[in-house]
Amino acid sequence: MSENNEIQTQIADTVQLLRKKLGMRDKTLTASVRKAKRQLPRRIYKQAMLLANSEQMAAHPKLRLVLDTPKLVRASEEVQAHLGGINRADRRMGRFLGMLGGLAFNLLALLALLLVVLWWQGLI
């Protein structure tokens, strides 16, 4: 009986981690995982979808007995371990530095193009 309730708590914890770490606002795990698909590695996404597909069955008392509980517990631990390792500040800084890198490259390319045009016109 405790294993059955454990699945529901694992699913609820996973939804909370998705809200906290990735900013998903959906109430169900299925909707949250589908929206977070691009932000998750393929292996983690598959494990999360395994959990999401069993979410409705876990809520039903008789269908809950059919679930492969050890497999679902391993899947939820793997997803939660991945989500727990996400650092939002580091991701934000990485996005900002990526944008600055692209901007710097574009400015250098524009400067090089300007120098080539000036040399071509004989102004240098």
C-alpha positions as CSV (number, residue, x, y, z in Angstrom):
1,M,0.0,0.0,0.0
2,S,2.8,2.4,0.8
3,E,4.4,1.8,-2.7
4,N,1.1,2.8,-4.3
5,N,1.0,6.1,-2.4
6,E,4.7,6.5,-3.1
7,I,4.1,6.7,-6.8
8,Q,1.6,9.5,-6.3
9,T,4.0,11.5,-4.1
10,Q,6.8,10.9,-6.6
11,I,4.6,12.3,-9.4
12,A,3.6,15.3,-7.2
13,D,7.2,16.0,-6.4
14,T,8.2,15.8,-10.1
15,V,5.5,18.3,-11.0
16,Q,6.8,20.6,-8.2
17,L,10.3,20.3,-9.5
18,L,9.2,21.1,-13.1
19,R,7.5,24.2,-11.8
20,K,10.4,25.3,-9.7
21,K,13.3,24.5,-12.1
22,L,11.7,25.0,-15.6
23,G,8.8,27.3,-14.8
24,M,6.1,25.0,-16.0
25,R,2.7,26.1,-14.7
26,D,0.5,23.1,-15.6
27,K,-1.3,21.1,-13.0
28,T,-0.7,17.6,-14.5
29,L,2.6,16.0,-15.2
30,T,1.6,15.1,-18.7
31,A,1.1,18.7,-19.8
32,S,4.2,19.9,-18.0
33,V,6.4,17.3,-19.6
34,R,5.1,18.0,-23.0
35,K,5.8,21.7,-22.7
36,A,9.3,21.0,-21.2
37,K,10.2,18.5,-24.0
38,R,12.9,20.7,-25.6
39,Q,14.5,21.5,-22.3
40,L,14.9,17.9,-21.2
41,P,17.4,15.3,-22.6
42,R,15.7,12.5,-24.6
43,R,16.3,9.9,-21.9
44,I,14.9,12.0,-19.1
45,Y,11.9,13.0,-21.3
46,K,11.1,9.3,-22.0
47,Q,11.3,8.5,-18.3
48,A,9.1,11.5,-17.5
49,M,6.6,10.5,-20.1
50,L,6.5,7.0,-18.6
51,L,5.6,8.6,-15.3
52,A,3.1,10.9,-17.0
53,N,1.3,8.0,-18.7
54,S,0.9,6.3,-15.4
55,E,-0.4,9.4,-13.6
56,Q,-4.1,8.7,-14.2
57,M,-3.7,5.1,-13.4
58,A,-2.0,5.9,-10.1
59,A,-5.0,8.0,-9.1
60,H,-7.4,5.1,-9.5
61,P,-7.2,2.6,-6.6
62,K,-7.7,-0.6,-8.6
63,L,-5.7,0.4,-11.6
64,R,-2.8,1.4,-9.4
65,L,-2.2,-2.3,-8.6
66,V,-1.4,-2.9,-12.3
67,L,1.5,-0.4,-12.4
68,D,5.1,-1.5,-12.5
69,T,6.0,0.3,-9.2
70,P,9.8,-0.4,-9.1
71,K,10.2,0.8,-12.7
72,L,8.2,4.0,-12.0
73,V,10.1,4.7,-8.8
74,R,13.4,4.4,-10.7
75,A,12.1,6.7,-13.5
76,S,10.9,9.3,-11.0
77,E,14.2,9.2,-9.1
78,E,16.1,9.7,-12.4
79,V,13.9,12.6,-13.5
80,Q,14.1,14.2,-10.1
81,A,17.8,13.8,-10.0
82,H,18.1,15.6,-13.3
83,L,15.7,18.4,-12.4
84,G,17.4,18.8,-9.0
85,G,20.8,19.4,-10.8
86,I,19.4,22.3,-12.8
87,N,20.8,25.7,-11.8
88,R,18.5,28.4,-13.0
89,A,21.0,31.2,-12.5
90,D,23.6,29.3,-14.5
91,R,21.2,28.7,-17.4
92,R,20.2,32.4,-17.4
93,M,23.9,33.4,-17.4
94,G,24.6,31.0,-20.2
95,R,21.7,32.4,-22.3
96,F,23.0,35.9,-21.7
97,L,26.6,35.0,-22.6
98,G,25.4,33.2,-25.7
99,M,23.6,36.3,-26.8
100,L,26.6,38.5,-26.1
101,G,28.8,36.1,-28.1
102,G,26.5,36.2,-31.1
103,L,26.4,40.0,-30.9
104,A,30.2,40.2,-30.7
105,F,30.6,37.9,-33.7
106,N,28.2,40.0,-35.7
107,L,30.0,43.2,-34.9
108,L,33.3,41.7,-35.9
109,A,31.8,40.4,-39.2
110,L,30.4,43.9,-39.9
111,L,33.8,45.5,-39.1
112,A,35.6,43.1,-41.4
113,L,33.0,43.7,-44.2
114,L,33.4,47.5,-43.7
115,L,37.2,47.2,-44.0
116,V,36.9,45.1,-47.1
117,V,34.6,47.6,-48.7
118,L,36.9,50.5,-47.8
119,W,39.9,48.7,-49.2
120,W,38.0,47.9,-52.4
121,Q,37.1,51.5,-52.9
122,G,40.7,52.5,-52.3
123,L,40.0,54.6,-49.2
124,I,42.5,52.6,-47.1
